[in-house]
């Protein structure tokens, strides 16, 4: 987890100091699709030019119950977006990285009824999105992305969190971004 937090700080510092922030538009976002499934998230997007923006989205989910059901996920996605018309208006194509850490247990829907997995995922992807202008400061954004991911995890028996029983690495091509976000533009 510490490695991901350090990387997040480096990416955030790079985005926030990458050019003349005093003359830029800044957008703050919340992905309503993630909120609908109980996942906290926030996004920050900076516009260093009229057709390019730099976005950083973060997601955190930490659920647990008395019967050891656990879902802890931290996801960071930096992205560069190339806008078709102008920043924050209409369609865009994005190129993103994704970094995640997770710890899941006793979730029978994904085959973990009596097990726990802990690991990380990282990769790259491409996305397409559209920003619908509602007011001067408010937009609705939709996006969908696909990409390549490497997922590494260790599997444990849940009873008293025993020794590792399996270590797995998967290489996947899969959806990497899905969003319907409420966007607030600062000027």
VOVO-451047 format. One record per residue: x, y, z of N, C-alpha, C in turn; residue in one letter. Coordinates in steps of 0.2 Angstrom, whole numbers, plus 2048, in hexadecimal, padded with zeros to 3 digits. Layout:
! VOVO-451047
XYZXYZXYZA...
***
This chain:
! VOVO-451047
8047FA800800800800804806800X80A80680480E80C80481180E7FDX8138097F981580A7F281080E7EEX80A80C7EE80580F7EB8048167EDX8048177F480381E7F68088237F4X80F8207F48148247F28138267EAX8118217E68108237DF80B8287DEX8058277E280082C7E28028337E3X8068347E880983A7EA80D83D7E4X8118397E181583B7DC81183D7D6X80C8397D480883B7CF8048417D0X8018427D67FD8487D880284E7D8X80884E7DA80C8547DA80E8557D3X80F8517CF8118527C880B8557C4X8058537C57FF8567C27FE85D7C5X7FF85E7CB7FD8657CE80386A7CDX8098687CB80E86D7C981086C7C2X80C8697BE80E8687B780F86E7B2X80B8747B480C87A7B080887F7B4X8068847B080388A7B37FC8897B6X7FC8877BC7F58857BF7F188B7C0X7F48917C17F08977C27EB8997BCX7ED8977B67E98997B07E58937AEX7E488D7B17E18877AF7DA8877B2X7D68837AE7D08817B17D187A7B5X7CE8797BB7CF8737BF7C88707C0X7C886A7BF7C28667C07C28617C6X7BD8617CA7BD85C7D07B78587CEX7B88517CE7B384C7CC7B18477D1X7AB8447D17A983F7D57A683A7D0X7A88337D07A582E7CC79F82C7CFX79982D7CC79382B7CF7928237CFX7958207CA7948197C97988167CFX79E8187D17A18167D779D8177DDX79A81D7DE79781F7E479181A7E5X78D8187DF7888147DF78980D7E2X78F80B7E27918047E57958057EBX79580B7EE79880C7F579F80D7F5X7A28107EF7A98117EF7AA8197EFX7AE81B7F37B08227F47B58237EEX7B58297EB7B982B7E67B98337E5X7BF8357E27BF83C7E07C483C7DAX7C38417D67C88427D07C984A7D0X7CF84B7CD7D28527CC7D48527C5X7D38577C17D58587BA7D785F7B9X7DD85F7B67E08667B57E18677ADX7E086D7AB7E186E7A37E78727A2X7EC86F7A07F287379E7F2877797X7ED8747937EC87878C7E487778AX7E287A7857DB87A7837D8873781X7DD86E77F7DA86877D7DD862781X7E18637867E485E78A7E285F791X7E185A7957E085A79C7E485479FX7E58557A57E98507A97E484E7AFX7E28487B07DD8467B57E18417BAX7DF8417C07E183D7C57DA83B7C9X7D98347C97D38327CC7D582D7D1X7D282D7D77D38297DD7CD8267DFX7CD81F7E17C881B7E47CA8187EAX7C68177EF7C78147F57C18107F8X7C180A7F97BC8067FC7BE802801X7BB8028077BD7FE80D7B77FC811X7B47F680F7AF7F38127B17ED816X7AE7EC81C7AF7E681F7A97E4824X7A87DE8267A27DC82A7A57D882FX7A07D68347A27D28397A47CB837X7A17C88327A37C182F7A97C182BX7AD7C682B7B47C68277B37C8820X7AD7CA81E7AC7CC8177B07D3816X7B57D38127B97D98117BA7DB80AX7BA7E18097BB7E48027BF7EA803X7C57EA8027C97F08027CD7F17FBX7CB7F77F87CE7F87F27D18007F1X7D78017EF7D98087EE7DC8087E7X7D980D7E37DA80D7DC7DC8147DAX7E28157D67E481C7D47E481B7CCX7E28207C87E28207C17E48277BFX7EA8287BD7EC82E7B97EB82E7B2X7E88337AF7E78337A87E88397A4X7EA83979E7EB83F79A7E583E795X7E18447947DC84478F7DD84978AX7DB8477847DB84B77E7D484C77BX7D285277C7CB85477A7CA856773X7C58547707C38557697C285C768X7BE85F76C7BC86676B7C086B76FX7BE86B7757C286F77A7C286C781X7C686D7867C686A78C7BF86B790X7BD8657937B78647977B1865793X7B186578C7AB8657887AB860782X7A685C7827A685677D7AA85077EX7AD84D7797B08477797B784777AX7BA84277D7C284277E7C483B77EX7CA83A77C7CE83377D7D3834782X7D382F7877D882F78C7DD82978CX7E382A78F7E88257907E9825797X7E881F79A7E981F7A27ED8197A4X7F081A7AA7F38157AE7EE8137B4X7EE80D7B67EA80C7BC7EF8077C1X7EE8097C77F28067CD7ED8047D2X7ED7FE7D57E87FC7DA7EB7F87DFX7E87F87E57EA7F37EA7E37F17EDX7E37EA7EE7DC7E77F17DE7E27F6X7D87E17FA7D87DC7FF7D17DA7FFX7CF7D47FD7C87D17FD7C77CB800X7C27CA8047C17C48077BA7C2808X7B87BC8087B17B98097AC7BC805X7AE7BD7FF7A97C07FA7A77BA7F5X7A27B77F67A07B17F279F7B37EBX79D7B97E979B7BB7E37A17BA7DEX7A77BB7E17AD7BA7DD7B17B47DFX7AE7AF7E17B27A97E37B67A97E9X7B57AD7EE7B97AE7F47B57AD7FAX7B07A87FA7AC7A68007B07A4806X7B67A18057BA79F80B7C17A180AX7C27A68067C97A88057CA7B0805X7D07B28057D27B98057D77BA7FFX7D77BF7FB7DC7C17F77DF7C87F8X7E57C97F77E87CF7F97ED7D07F3X7ED7D67F07F27D77EB7F17DE7E8X7F47DF7E17F47E57DE7F37E47D7X7F17E97D37F07E97CC7F37F07C9X7F67EF7C37F87F57C07F87F47B8X7F77FA7B47F77F97AD7F67FF7AAX7F47FF7A37F380579F7EC80479BX7E98097997E38097957E280F791X7DD80E78D7DA8147897D381578BX7D181B78B7C981C78C7C6821787X7C08217877BC8267837B7828788X7B682F7877B183278C7AD838789X7A883A78C7A484078A7A2844790X7A384B78F7A184F79479B853792X79685379579085779479085D798X79086379579086979978986A79CX78886B7A278186D7A57818747A7X7868777AA78687E7AC78D8807ABX78F8867AC7968897AC79B8857B0X7988837B579D87F7BA79B8787BBX7968757B879486E7B979386A7B3X7968647B27968607AD7948597AFX7928557AB79184D7AC79684A7A7X79A8467A979F8427A579E83B7A5X79E83879F79E83079F7A482E79CX7A782879E7AD82679B7AD81E79BX7B181B7977B18147977B8813794X7BC80E7977C380D7957C4805795X7C98037917CB7FC7917D37FD791X7D67F77947DD7F77947E07F1796X7E67F17977EA7EB7997EC7EC7A1X7EB7E67A47ED7E67AC7F17E07ADX7F57E17B27F97DB7B67F67DB7BDX7F37D67BF7F07D57C57F47D07C9X7F77D17CF7FB7CD7D37F87CC7DAX7F67C67DC7F37C57E27F57BF7E6X7F57BF7EC7F67B97F07EF7B77F3X7EE7B07F47E87AD7F67E97AA7FDX7E57AB8027E57A88087DF7A580AX7DF7A080F7D979D8127D77A2817X7D17A38177CE7A981C7CF7A7823X7CE7A18257CE79F82C7D47A182FX7D47A68347DA7A98377DF7AB832X7DD7AD82C7E27AF8277E97AB827X7E87A58257EE7A08257F37A2820X7F879E81F7FD79F81A7FA7A0813X7FE7A380F7FC7A38087FC79C805X7F679B8017F57957FD7F67967F6X7F779C7F37F779C7EC7FA7A47EBX7FE7A47E58007AB7E37FF7AB7DBX7FB7B07D97F97B07D27FB7B77CFX7FD7B77C87FD7BD7C47F97BC7BEX7F57C07BD7F17C07B77F27C67B2X7F27C57AC7F37CB7A77EC7CB7A3X7E97D17A47E27D17A17E17D779CX7DD7D67977DA7DC7947D37DC796X7D17E27997CA7E379C7C87EA79CX7C27EB79E7C07F27A07C47F57A5X7C77FB7A57CB7FE7AA7C88057ACX7C38087A97BF80E7AB7B880D7A9X7B480F7AE7AD80F7AD7AA8157B1X7A781A7AE7A58207B37A08247B0X79C8267B579782C7B37998307B9X79C8367B879E83A7BD79B8417BDX79A8447C379884B7C479E84F7C4X79F8547C07A58587BF7A485F7C1X7A88627C67A78697C77AD86D7C5X7AC8727C17B28767BE7B387C7C2X7BA87D7C47BC8837C77BF8877C2X7BE88D7C27C18927BD7C68967C1X
***
